[in-house]
Amino acid sequence: MPSCRLPLLRRPVAVLCALLLGWLLVCWGLVSGPADAWAAPVTDAARLTLTLPSEVEFVVGRTGDAYVIEAEGDPVPAIGVDRLPAGLRLVVHGDGTATISGTPTGPAGTATVEVLAQNGSGETRASLAVTIQQAPAFVAQPPLHFTVGELGSVLVRTAGFPAPSIGLDGDLPAGLSFVDNGDGTATIVGTPVDEAGSVPVTLTAVNVVADAAQTMTVRVLAETEVARSPAAGSPRTEPRWEI
């Protein structure tokens, strides 16, 4: 009867449809591949990294520590730098590391060098600050005098990096004062009010490297002494004091 034959006719069609659908799905999977196959590839260059020291500090004339630079990548990157301060060198170890070492000759200061890591897949660069420090020292100055009742000043100069702070031990003649200018110089300024005479004082210069001291004599002259000096016939632009 028709009511009994209809289900029997539908079964082969349903099986055929299922097989066809499965075949289509298999073909689509072969063509499209897994979802992550369409993701953008991550190259070795993108994974190339540099690890630099947090600070690099040397002192003029002294052999310092060796500072390590590390580079990661596949294949192992080569490392290079440019513009190293005089006396420093880069040693490349061939295993993704290199060291900066040596004895700087100066000048003192902070230099920015570029570090390069490079392999067959790409390169990466980074900046590294290299600080060359220097112990403080006083710069020689000619003898200078102050004169009673006249305003005068003198600039005390030092060398060193970072710029040394300058201090004075001892008592200046009445009317004179000492000022640290904060830039590696100091000023003694004022108008002496007492009689002529000489006073010994000690200057000190200090930075993170070392400290230095210099003993000097501040001489206050009377007007009569200035008139008798060999330079009395020349115009005098400012009073002087003597070291």
C-alpha positions as CSV (number, residue, x, y, z in Angstrom):
1,M,0.0,0.0,0.0
2,P,1.2,3.6,-0.6
3,S,1.4,4.3,3.1
4,C,3.9,1.5,3.5
5,R,6.1,2.2,0.4
6,L,6.8,5.9,1.0
7,P,9.2,5.5,4.0
8,L,11.1,2.8,2.1
9,L,11.6,5.2,-0.8
10,R,12.9,8.0,1.4
11,R,15.6,6.0,3.2
12,P,18.0,5.7,0.3
13,V,17.6,9.5,-0.4
14,A,18.4,10.4,3.2
15,V,21.4,8.2,3.2
16,L,22.6,9.7,0.0
17,C,22.2,13.2,1.3
18,A,24.1,12.4,4.4
19,L,27.0,10.9,2.5
20,L,27.0,13.9,0.1
21,L,27.1,16.3,3.1
22,G,29.9,14.5,4.8
23,W,31.9,14.4,1.6
24,L,31.4,18.2,1.1
25,L,32.6,18.8,4.7
26,V,35.7,16.8,4.2
27,C,36.6,18.6,1.0
28,W,36.0,22.0,2.7
29,G,38.3,21.0,5.5
30,L,41.1,19.9,3.1
31,V,40.8,23.2,1.2
32,S,40.5,25.6,4.1
33,G,42.7,23.8,6.6
34,P,42.7,24.7,10.3
35,A,41.6,28.2,11.3
36,D,45.0,29.2,12.6
37,A,46.6,28.4,9.3
38,W,45.2,31.7,8.1
39,A,46.7,33.8,10.9
40,A,49.6,36.1,10.1
41,P,52.9,34.3,10.7
42,V,55.1,35.6,13.6
43,T,58.6,36.1,12.3
44,D,61.8,35.7,14.2
45,A,62.5,39.4,13.7
46,A,59.3,40.2,15.7
47,R,60.7,38.1,18.6
48,L,64.1,39.7,18.5
49,T,64.7,41.4,21.8
50,L,67.5,43.3,23.5
51,T,68.2,43.5,27.3
52,L,70.4,46.4,28.3
53,P,72.0,47.3,31.7
54,S,70.0,49.7,33.8
55,E,73.1,52.0,34.0
56,V,76.6,52.1,32.6
57,E,79.1,54.1,34.6
58,F,82.9,54.4,34.3
59,V,85.5,56.8,35.7
60,V,88.2,58.5,33.6
61,G,91.5,56.7,34.0
62,R,90.1,53.7,35.9
63,T,89.3,50.2,34.5
64,G,85.7,49.6,35.3
65,D,83.3,46.7,35.5
66,A,82.1,44.8,32.4
67,Y,78.4,45.5,31.5
68,V,76.5,42.7,29.8
69,I,74.2,43.2,26.8
70,E,71.8,40.3,25.9
71,A,70.0,39.6,22.6
72,E,67.5,36.8,22.0
73,G,66.3,35.5,18.7
74,D,66.5,32.6,16.3
75,P,69.1,32.3,14.8
76,V,71.4,33.8,17.6
77,P,71.7,37.5,16.9
78,A,74.9,39.4,16.4
79,I,75.3,42.5,18.6
80,G,77.0,45.8,17.7
81,V,77.3,49.4,19.1
82,D,78.4,52.7,17.8
83,R,80.0,55.8,19.3
84,L,81.5,54.3,22.4
85,P,83.5,56.8,24.5
86,A,87.2,56.7,24.0
87,G,88.9,53.9,25.8
88,L,85.9,51.6,25.9
89,R,85.3,48.5,23.7
90,L,82.6,46.0,22.9
91,V,83.4,42.3,23.2
92,V,80.9,40.0,21.4
93,H,80.8,36.4,22.7
94,G,78.8,34.9,19.8
95,D,76.1,33.4,22.1
96,G,73.7,36.3,22.1
97,T,75.7,38.3,24.7
98,A,78.3,41.0,24.6
99,T,80.1,43.2,27.2
100,I,81.2,46.8,27.4
101,S,84.5,47.3,29.3
102,G,87.7,49.3,29.3
103,T,89.4,52.3,30.7
104,P,87.9,55.6,29.5
105,T,90.3,58.4,28.6
106,G,87.8,61.2,28.6
107,P,86.3,63.6,28.2
108,A,83.9,63.1,31.1
109,G,80.1,63.3,30.5
110,T,77.2,61.2,29.4
111,A,77.0,59.8,25.9
112,T,74.1,58.0,24.2
113,V,75.1,55.0,22.1
114,E,73.0,52.9,19.8
115,V,72.9,49.1,20.4
116,L,72.0,46.8,17.4
117,A,70.9,43.2,17.5
118,Q,70.7,41.5,14.1
119,N,70.2,38.1,12.6
120,G,69.0,36.7,9.2
121,S,65.4,37.5,10.0
122,G,65.7,41.2,11.0
123,E,67.1,43.6,13.5
124,T,66.2,45.7,16.5
125,R,67.9,48.8,18.0
126,A,67.9,50.5,21.4
127,S,69.6,53.5,23.0
128,L,72.0,53.1,26.0
129,A,73.4,56.0,28.2
130,V,77.1,55.6,29.1
131,T,78.3,58.0,31.8
132,I,82.0,58.8,32.2
133,Q,82.7,60.3,35.6
134,Q,85.7,62.2,36.7
135,A,87.2,62.9,40.1
136,P,87.1,66.6,41.2
137,A,90.1,68.9,41.0
138,F,90.7,72.6,41.4
139,V,91.7,74.7,38.4
140,A,94.8,76.8,39.0
141,Q,94.1,80.5,39.5
142,P,96.4,83.5,39.6
143,P,97.1,85.3,42.9
144,L,94.3,87.8,43.7
145,H,93.8,90.4,46.4
146,F,91.0,92.1,48.2
147,T,91.3,95.7,49.2
148,V,89.9,97.2,52.5
149,G,86.7,99.2,51.8
150,E,86.3,98.0,48.1
151,L,83.9,95.5,46.7
152,G,85.6,92.5,45.1
153,S,84.9,89.0,44.0
154,V,86.7,85.9,42.7
155,L,85.4,82.8,40.9
156,V,86.7,79.4,42.1
157,R,86.7,76.8,39.4
158,T,86.9,73.0,39.5
159,A,86.9,70.2,37.0
160,G,85.1,66.9,37.5
161,F,81.9,65.1,36.6
162,P,79.3,65.2,38.0
163,A,80.0,68.8,38.9
164,P,81.5,68.9,42.3
165,S,80.0,70.7,45.3
166,I,82.4,73.2,46.8
167,G,82.8,74.0,50.4
168,L,85.1,76.3,52.5
169,D,86.6,75.5,55.9
170,G,87.9,78.5,57.9
171,D,86.8,82.1,58.6
172,L,86.9,84.6,55.8
173,P,87.9,88.2,56.7
174,A,84.9,90.3,57.9
175,G,82.8,91.5,55.0
176,L,83.5,88.6,52.7
177,S,81.2,85.6,52.0
178,F,81.4,82.3,50.2
179,V,78.8,80.9,47.8
180,D,78.7,77.5,46.1
181,N,77.1,78.2,42.7
182,G,76.1,74.6,42.2
183,D,77.8,74.2,38.8
184,G,81.3,73.3,39.8
185,T,82.2,76.9,40.6
186,A,82.0,79.0,43.8
187,T,82.3,82.7,44.5
188,I,84.0,84.6,47.3
189,V,82.6,88.1,47.3
190,G,82.3,91.2,49.5
191,T,83.9,94.3,50.8
192,P,86.5,93.8,53.6
193,V,85.9,96.1,56.5
194,D,88.8,95.2,58.8
195,E,92.4,96.1,58.6
196,A,94.7,94.5,56.1
197,G,96.0,90.9,56.8
198,S,96.0,87.3,55.6
199,V,93.7,84.5,56.5
200,P,94.3,80.8,55.6
201,V,91.2,78.8,54.4
202,T,90.7,75.4,52.9
203,L,88.5,74.7,49.9
204,T,86.9,71.3,49.4
205,A,85.4,69.8,46.2
206,V,83.3,66.6,46.4
207,N,81.4,64.4,43.9
208,V,80.4,60.8,43.7
209,V,83.9,59.7,42.6
210,A,86.2,61.4,45.2
211,D,86.9,64.6,47.0
212,A,89.7,67.1,46.8
213,A,91.1,69.9,49.0
214,Q,93.2,73.0,48.5
215,T,94.5,75.3,51.1
216,M,94.9,79.0,50.2
217,T,95.5,82.4,51.7
218,V,93.0,85.2,51.4
219,R,95.0,88.5,51.6
220,V,93.4,91.8,52.3
221,L,95.4,94.8,51.3
222,A,95.3,98.4,52.6
223,E,95.0,101.2,50.1
224,T,98.6,102.2,50.8
225,E,99.8,98.7,49.9
226,V,97.9,98.7,46.7
227,A,99.5,102.1,45.8
228,R,103.0,100.7,46.3
229,S,102.4,97.5,44.2
230,P,104.1,97.3,40.8
231,A,100.8,97.4,39.1
232,A,99.7,100.6,40.9
233,G,100.1,102.7,37.7
234,S,97.7,100.5,35.7
235,P,93.9,100.9,35.9
236,R,92.5,98.6,38.5
237,T,89.1,97.2,37.5
238,E,88.3,95.1,40.6
239,P,89.9,94.2,43.9
240,R,91.7,90.9,44.1
241,W,92.5,88.2,46.6
242,E,95.4,85.8,46.6
243,I,95.6,82.0,46.6
